[in-house]
Amino acid sequence: MEFPVSQRVVSRFQYLAEAGSTNDVLKESATADASGWPDLSVVVTDNQTQGRGRLGRVWLTPTGKSLAISALLRPALPGGGALPSHRLGWFPLLAGAAMTLAVREVVDAARVPENADAAPEDRPPSHEVTLKWPNDVLIDGYKVSGILSELLPDARGIVIGAGLNLSLSEHDLPTLTSTSLLLVTGTPPNPDAVLSLYLTRLGELYGEFLAASGDPHASGLLQTVTELCGTLGSAVRVELPGGTDLVGTALSIDADGRLLLKNDIDGELQAVAAGDVTHLRY
């Protein structure tokens, strides 16, 4: 598999025919050779054998039908200073927003008819592409992409891993709540085109965030994430890292990227920094 367009978008690009985990490969490589793996280095495979999701879940898909993408970010402010640690929570949301924008562009492009004069009823159906806080991408409520962010062991960078379902059939799907670009659009996607869109959006949002010294308001990142996030306004259940659950209504995202939730039990407003969200349908 070749990625000529994607290679031009980032500082270093490595495609692997197989990898246990692209996040592990990139973490180990970037820690052992920091100068050789600069900001916006990327490792990609279409055959990941030991992928991980949030909360320790396994992420496995058939060879050649999905992408595992890991991007290395070494954030530094314009003056050379370090990004404040309390802004690190924005990177999963930033990557989720970038993937949402890329997937939305692919899905929308598939609706453009070959015949420009085609009647509206003859065009493919429209689809809702949204971000589920903090970093899953959904198409019509079904997951097409998930993201896992990890600090380097030396804390000198962040590795953002993304799994993207490209051409999985119904029989290939890892869960009943998953989908793929093929199933949604009816057309096998071009892996390089999709990947380059994601990496381009990631670089743009990342650059704007750093240019604004990590300010989510000034960079526009908070507004972008808010507009893309289908979680807001929804009834949700949040499974917290400690194993407890919160049930309520997701209201907004605060300046630290936390989800603000109105608890159903007492009506209190609670800020959630990490958790697994389920959209409830009554």
C-alpha positions as a Markdown table, in Angstrom:
| # | Residue | x | y | z |
|---|---|---|---|---|
| 1 | Met | 0.0 | 0.0 | 0.0 |
| 2 | Glu | 1.4 | 3.4 | -1.0 |
| 3 | Phe | 0.6 | 6.8 | 0.4 |
| 4 | Pro | 2.3 | 9.5 | -1.8 |
| 5 | Val | -0.1 | 12.3 | -0.8 |
| 6 | Ser | 0.0 | 11.5 | 2.9 |
| 7 | Gln | 3.8 | 11.5 | 2.9 |
| 8 | Arg | 3.9 | 15.1 | 1.8 |
| 9 | Val | 1.6 | 16.3 | 4.6 |
| 10 | Val | 3.8 | 15.3 | 7.6 |
| 11 | Ser | 7.5 | 15.5 | 8.6 |
| 12 | Arg | 8.2 | 11.8 | 8.6 |
| 13 | Phe | 6.0 | 8.9 | 7.3 |
| 14 | Gln | 6.5 | 5.2 | 7.8 |
| 15 | Tyr | 4.2 | 2.5 | 6.4 |
| 16 | Leu | 4.5 | -0.9 | 8.0 |
| 17 | Ala | 3.1 | -4.0 | 6.3 |
| 18 | Glu | 2.2 | -5.3 | 9.8 |
| 19 | Ala | 2.5 | -4.0 | 13.4 |
| 20 | Gly | 1.4 | -5.2 | 16.8 |
| 21 | Ser | 0.5 | -1.7 | 17.7 |
| 22 | Thr | 1.5 | 1.4 | 15.8 |
| 23 | Asn | 1.3 | 3.4 | 19.1 |
| 24 | Asp | 3.9 | 1.1 | 20.6 |
| 25 | Val | 6.1 | 1.2 | 17.5 |
| 26 | Leu | 6.1 | 5.0 | 17.5 |
| 27 | Lys | 6.6 | 5.4 | 21.2 |
| 28 | Glu | 9.6 | 3.1 | 21.2 |
| 29 | Ser | 11.1 | 4.7 | 18.1 |
| 30 | Ala | 10.6 | 8.3 | 19.2 |
| 31 | Thr | 12.0 | 7.6 | 22.7 |
| 32 | Ala | 15.1 | 5.8 | 21.4 |
| 33 | Asp | 15.8 | 8.4 | 18.7 |
| 34 | Ala | 14.1 | 11.8 | 19.5 |
| 35 | Ser | 15.9 | 13.7 | 16.7 |
| 36 | Gly | 15.0 | 11.2 | 14.1 |
| 37 | Trp | 11.3 | 11.4 | 14.9 |
| 38 | Pro | 10.3 | 15.1 | 14.9 |
| 39 | Asp | 7.0 | 16.7 | 15.5 |
| 40 | Leu | 4.2 | 15.4 | 13.2 |
| 41 | Ser | 5.9 | 12.0 | 12.5 |
| 42 | Val | 3.5 | 9.2 | 11.5 |
| 43 | Val | 3.4 | 5.4 | 11.5 |
| 44 | Val | 0.6 | 3.6 | 9.6 |
| 45 | Thr | -0.4 | 0.0 | 8.9 |
| 46 | Asp | -3.4 | -1.8 | 7.5 |
| 47 | Asn | -2.6 | -4.9 | 9.5 |
| 48 | Gln | -2.5 | -4.2 | 13.2 |
| 49 | Thr | -2.4 | -7.4 | 15.3 |
| 50 | Gln | -2.4 | -6.1 | 18.9 |
| 51 | Gly | -4.3 | -2.8 | 18.7 |
| 52 | Arg | -5.8 | -1.2 | 21.8 |
| 53 | Gly | -8.8 | 0.9 | 22.4 |
| 54 | Arg | -10.0 | 2.9 | 25.4 |
| 55 | Leu | -10.4 | 1.1 | 28.7 |
| 56 | Gly | -8.0 | -1.6 | 27.6 |
| 57 | Arg | -10.3 | -2.9 | 24.8 |
| 58 | Val | -8.8 | -4.9 | 21.9 |
| 59 | Trp | -9.1 | -3.3 | 18.4 |
| 60 | Leu | -8.8 | -6.0 | 15.8 |
| 61 | Thr | -9.9 | -5.8 | 12.1 |
| 62 | Pro | -9.2 | -7.9 | 9.0 |
| 63 | Thr | -6.0 | -7.1 | 7.1 |
| 64 | Gly | -6.2 | -4.4 | 4.4 |
| 65 | Lys | -9.7 | -3.2 | 5.4 |
| 66 | Ser | -8.8 | -0.6 | 8.0 |
| 67 | Leu | -6.0 | 1.8 | 9.0 |
| 68 | Ala | -4.1 | 2.1 | 12.2 |
| 69 | Ile | -2.5 | 5.6 | 12.3 |
| 70 | Ser | -0.2 | 6.9 | 15.0 |
| 71 | Ala | 0.9 | 10.5 | 14.9 |
| 72 | Leu | 3.7 | 12.0 | 17.2 |
| 73 | Leu | 3.1 | 15.5 | 18.5 |
| 74 | Arg | 5.9 | 17.4 | 20.2 |
| 75 | Pro | 4.0 | 20.6 | 21.2 |
| 76 | Ala | 6.0 | 23.8 | 21.7 |
| 77 | Leu | 4.6 | 27.3 | 21.9 |
| 78 | Pro | 5.7 | 30.0 | 19.4 |
| 79 | Gly | 8.4 | 31.4 | 21.8 |
| 80 | Gly | 9.8 | 27.9 | 22.4 |
| 81 | Gly | 8.1 | 27.4 | 25.8 |
| 82 | Ala | 6.3 | 24.2 | 26.9 |
| 83 | Leu | 2.6 | 23.9 | 26.5 |
| 84 | Pro | 0.8 | 24.1 | 29.9 |
| 85 | Ser | 0.1 | 20.6 | 31.2 |
| 86 | His | -3.6 | 21.4 | 31.8 |
| 87 | Arg | -4.0 | 21.9 | 28.0 |
| 88 | Leu | -2.9 | 18.3 | 27.2 |
| 89 | Gly | -6.5 | 17.1 | 27.7 |
| 90 | Trp | -7.4 | 18.9 | 24.4 |
| 91 | Phe | -5.3 | 16.6 | 22.2 |
| 92 | Pro | -7.8 | 13.6 | 22.1 |
| 93 | Leu | -10.5 | 16.1 | 21.2 |
| 94 | Leu | -8.3 | 17.8 | 18.6 |
| 95 | Ala | -7.6 | 14.5 | 16.9 |
| 96 | Gly | -11.2 | 13.5 | 17.2 |
| 97 | Ala | -12.3 | 16.8 | 15.5 |
| 98 | Ala | -9.7 | 16.3 | 12.7 |
| 99 | Met | -10.9 | 12.8 | 12.0 |
| 100 | Thr | -14.6 | 13.9 | 12.1 |
| 101 | Leu | -13.9 | 16.6 | 9.6 |
| 102 | Ala | -12.0 | 14.2 | 7.3 |
| 103 | Val | -14.7 | 11.5 | 7.5 |
| 104 | Arg | -17.4 | 14.1 | 6.9 |
| 105 | Glu | -15.6 | 15.3 | 3.8 |
| 106 | Val | -15.3 | 11.7 | 2.4 |
| 107 | Val | -19.0 | 10.9 | 3.1 |
| 108 | Asp | -20.2 | 14.2 | 1.7 |
| 109 | Ala | -18.2 | 13.7 | -1.5 |
| 110 | Ala | -19.8 | 10.4 | -2.1 |
| 111 | Arg | -23.2 | 12.1 | -2.3 |
| 112 | Val | -22.2 | 14.2 | -5.3 |
| 113 | Pro | -23.9 | 12.5 | -8.3 |
| 114 | Glu | -22.0 | 11.8 | -11.5 |
| 115 | Asn | -25.0 | 13.5 | -13.3 |
| 116 | Ala | -25.1 | 17.1 | -12.1 |
| 117 | Asp | -28.8 | 17.3 | -13.2 |
| 118 | Ala | -29.9 | 14.3 | -11.1 |
| 119 | Ala | -33.0 | 14.9 | -9.1 |
| 120 | Pro | -32.6 | 15.1 | -5.3 |
| 121 | Glu | -34.5 | 11.8 | -4.8 |
| 122 | Asp | -31.9 | 10.1 | -7.0 |
| 123 | Arg | -28.9 | 11.1 | -4.9 |
| 124 | Pro | -27.4 | 9.0 | -2.2 |
| 125 | Pro | -28.9 | 9.6 | 1.3 |
| 126 | Ser | -27.2 | 12.1 | 3.5 |
| 127 | His | -25.4 | 11.0 | 6.7 |
| 128 | Glu | -24.7 | 12.6 | 10.0 |
| 129 | Val | -21.0 | 12.5 | 10.9 |
| 130 | Thr | -20.3 | 13.6 | 14.5 |
| 131 | Leu | -17.7 | 13.4 | 17.3 |
| 132 | Lys | -18.7 | 11.5 | 20.4 |
| 133 | Trp | -16.8 | 13.0 | 23.3 |
| 134 | Pro | -14.0 | 12.7 | 23.7 |
| 135 | Asn | -12.6 | 11.0 | 20.5 |
| 136 | Asp | -14.9 | 8.5 | 18.7 |
| 137 | Val | -16.2 | 9.4 | 15.3 |
| 138 | Leu | -19.8 | 8.2 | 14.5 |
| 139 | Ile | -21.7 | 8.0 | 11.2 |
| 140 | Asp | -25.5 | 8.0 | 11.9 |
| 141 | Gly | -24.6 | 6.8 | 15.5 |
| 142 | Tyr | -22.3 | 4.0 | 14.4 |
| 143 | Lys | -18.6 | 4.1 | 15.2 |
| 144 | Val | -16.2 | 4.3 | 12.2 |
| 145 | Ser | -13.1 | 5.6 | 14.1 |
| 146 | Gly | -11.7 | 5.6 | 17.6 |
| 147 | Ile | -8.7 | 7.4 | 19.0 |
| 148 | Leu | -6.2 | 6.6 | 21.9 |
| 149 | Ser | -3.7 | 9.2 | 23.0 |
| 150 | Glu | -0.6 | 8.3 | 25.1 |
| 151 | Leu | 2.3 | 10.3 | 26.5 |
| 152 | Leu | 5.9 | 9.2 | 25.6 |
| 153 | Pro | 7.7 | 7.6 | 28.5 |
| 154 | Asp | 10.0 | 10.6 | 28.7 |
| 155 | Ala | 6.9 | 13.0 | 28.5 |
| 156 | Arg | 8.5 | 14.8 | 25.6 |
| 157 | Gly | 5.7 | 14.1 | 23.2 |
| 158 | Ile | 2.2 | 12.7 | 22.7 |
| 159 | Val | 1.3 | 9.8 | 20.4 |
| 160 | Ile | -2.2 | 9.9 | 19.0 |
| 161 | Gly | -3.4 | 6.6 | 17.7 |
| 162 | Ala | -6.4 | 6.4 | 15.4 |
| 163 | Gly | -8.2 | 3.3 | 14.0 |
| 164 | Leu | -10.3 | 3.9 | 10.9 |
| 165 | Asn | -12.7 | 1.4 | 9.3 |
| 166 | Leu | -12.2 | 1.7 | 5.6 |
| 167 | Ser | -13.8 | -1.2 | 3.7 |
| 168 | Leu | -15.1 | -3.6 | 6.3 |
| 169 | Ser | -18.2 | -5.6 | 5.3 |
| 170 | Glu | -21.1 | -6.3 | 7.7 |
| 171 | His | -19.5 | -9.6 | 8.5 |
| 172 | Asp | -16.1 | -7.9 | 9.4 |
| 173 | Leu | -17.5 | -5.4 | 11.9 |
| 174 | Pro | -16.0 | -5.7 | 15.4 |
| 175 | Thr | -19.3 | -4.8 | 17.1 |
| 176 | Leu | -22.9 | -4.3 | 16.3 |
| 177 | Thr | -22.5 | -0.5 | 16.8 |
| 178 | Ser | -19.6 | -0.2 | 14.2 |
| 179 | Thr | -19.6 | 0.8 | 10.5 |
| 180 | Ser | -17.2 | 1.5 | 7.7 |
| 181 | Leu | -16.7 | 4.0 | 5.0 |
| 182 | Leu | -17.6 | 1.3 | 2.4 |
| 183 | Leu | -20.8 | 0.4 | 4.1 |
| 184 | Val | -21.9 | 4.1 | 4.3 |
| 185 | Thr | -20.8 | 5.3 | 0.9 |
| 186 | Gly | -21.1 | 2.2 | -1.1 |
| 187 | Thr | -17.7 | 2.8 | -2.6 |
| 188 | Pro | -14.3 | 1.4 | -1.6 |
| 189 | Pro | -12.4 | 4.5 | -0.2 |
| 190 | Asn | -8.9 | 5.5 | -1.3 |
| 191 | Pro | -6.8 | 4.9 | 1.8 |
| 192 | Asp | -4.3 | 7.6 | 0.8 |
| 193 | Ala | -7.0 | 10.2 | 0.1 |
| 194 | Val | -8.7 | 9.5 | 3.4 |
| 195 | Leu | -5.5 | 9.5 | 5.4 |
| 196 | Ser | -4.1 | 12.7 | 3.9 |
| 197 | Leu | -7.4 | 14.5 | 4.7 |
| 198 | Tyr | -7.1 | 13.4 | 8.4 |
| 199 | Leu | -3.4 | 14.3 | 8.6 |
| 200 | Thr | -4.1 | 17.7 | 7.0 |
| 201 | Arg | -6.9 | 18.6 | 9.3 |
| 202 | Leu | -4.8 | 17.3 | 12.3 |
| 203 | Gly | -1.9 | 19.6 | 11.3 |
| 204 | Glu | -4.2 | 22.6 | 10.8 |
| 205 | Leu | -6.0 | 22.3 | 14.1 |
| 206 | Tyr | -2.7 | 21.5 | 15.9 |
| 207 | Gly | -1.0 | 24.5 | 14.4 |
| 208 | Glu | -3.8 | 26.9 | 15.3 |
| 209 | Phe | -3.9 | 25.6 | 18.8 |
| 210 | Leu | -0.1 | 26.1 | 19.3 |
| 211 | Ala | -0.2 | 29.6 | 17.6 |
| 212 | Ala | -2.8 | 30.6 | 20.2 |
| 213 | Ser | -0.5 | 29.3 | 23.0 |
| 214 | Gly | -2.9 | 26.4 | 23.7 |
| 215 | Asp | -5.9 | 28.6 | 24.3 |
| 216 | Pro | -9.0 | 26.7 | 23.1 |
| 217 | His | -11.1 | 29.8 | 22.8 |
| 218 | Ala | -8.6 | 32.0 | 20.9 |
| 219 | Ser | -7.6 | 29.1 | 18.6 |
| 220 | Gly | -11.2 | 28.3 | 17.8 |
| 221 | Leu | -10.7 | 24.7 | 18.9 |
| 222 | Leu | -13.4 | 24.8 | 21.5 |
| 223 | Gln | -15.9 | 26.2 | 19.0 |
| 224 | Thr | -15.0 | 23.6 | 16.4 |
| 225 | Val | -15.3 | 20.7 | 18.8 |
| 226 | Thr | -18.6 | 22.0 | 20.2 |
| 227 | Glu | -20.0 | 22.3 | 16.7 |
| 228 | Leu | -18.9 | 18.7 | 15.8 |
| 229 | Cys | -19.8 | 17.0 | 19.1 |
| 230 | Gly | -23.0 | 15.0 | 18.9 |
| 231 | Thr | -22.8 | 14.2 | 22.6 |
| 232 | Leu | -23.9 | 17.7 | 23.6 |
| 233 | Gly | -27.6 | 17.9 | 24.4 |
| 234 | Ser | -27.8 | 14.1 | 24.6 |
| 235 | Ala | -28.8 | 11.9 | 27.5 |
| 236 | Val | -25.7 | 9.9 | 28.3 |
| 237 | Arg | -24.2 | 7.3 | 30.6 |
| 238 | Val | -20.5 | 7.8 | 31.4 |
| 239 | Glu | -18.4 | 4.9 | 32.7 |
| 240 | Leu | -15.7 | 6.5 | 34.8 |
| 241 | Pro | -12.2 | 5.1 | 35.1 |
| 242 | Gly | -12.9 | 3.9 | 38.6 |
| 243 | Gly | -15.8 | 1.8 | 37.4 |
| 244 | Thr | -18.7 | 4.0 | 38.6 |
| 245 | Asp | -21.3 | 5.4 | 36.2 |
| 246 | Leu | -22.8 | 8.8 | 35.8 |
| 247 | Val | -26.2 | 9.3 | 34.0 |
| 248 | Gly | -27.4 | 12.7 | 32.9 |
| 249 | Thr | -27.5 | 15.2 | 30.1 |
| 250 | Ala | -24.3 | 16.4 | 28.4 |
| 251 | Leu | -24.5 | 20.2 | 28.3 |
| 252 | Ser | -21.1 | 21.6 | 27.2 |
| 253 | Ile | -17.3 | 21.3 | 27.0 |
| 254 | Asp | -15.3 | 23.5 | 29.4 |
| 255 | Ala | -11.9 | 25.2 | 28.8 |
| 256 | Asp | -10.0 | 22.1 | 29.8 |
| 257 | Gly | -11.9 | 19.9 | 27.4 |
| 258 | Arg | -14.0 | 18.3 | 30.1 |
| 259 | Leu | -17.6 | 17.2 | 29.5 |
| 260 | Leu | -20.0 | 19.1 | 31.7 |
| 261 | Leu | -22.9 | 16.8 | 32.7 |
| 262 | Lys | -26.1 | 17.6 | 34.6 |
| 263 | Asn | -26.5 | 14.6 | 36.9 |
| 264 | Asp | -30.0 | 12.9 | 36.7 |
| 265 | Ile | -29.9 | 12.0 | 40.4 |
| 266 | Asp | -29.4 | 15.4 | 42.0 |
| 267 | Gly | -29.3 | 17.9 | 39.1 |
| 268 | Glu | -25.8 | 18.9 | 40.0 |
| 269 | Leu | -23.3 | 19.9 | 37.3 |
| 270 | Gln | -20.3 | 17.7 | 37.1 |
| 271 | Ala | -17.2 | 17.9 | 35.0 |
| 272 | Val | -15.9 | 14.7 | 33.5 |
| 273 | Ala | -12.2 | 14.6 | 32.4 |
| 274 | Ala | -12.1 | 10.9 | 31.2 |
| 275 | Gly | -14.7 | 8.2 | 30.7 |
| 276 | Asp | -16.5 | 6.0 | 28.2 |
| 277 | Val | -19.7 | 7.6 | 27.0 |
| 278 | Thr | -22.8 | 5.9 | 25.8 |
| 279 | His | -25.6 | 7.9 | 24.1 |
| 280 | Leu | -28.9 | 6.8 | 25.6 |
| 281 | Arg | -32.0 | 6.5 | 23.6 |
| 282 | Tyr | -35.3 | 6.4 | 25.5 |
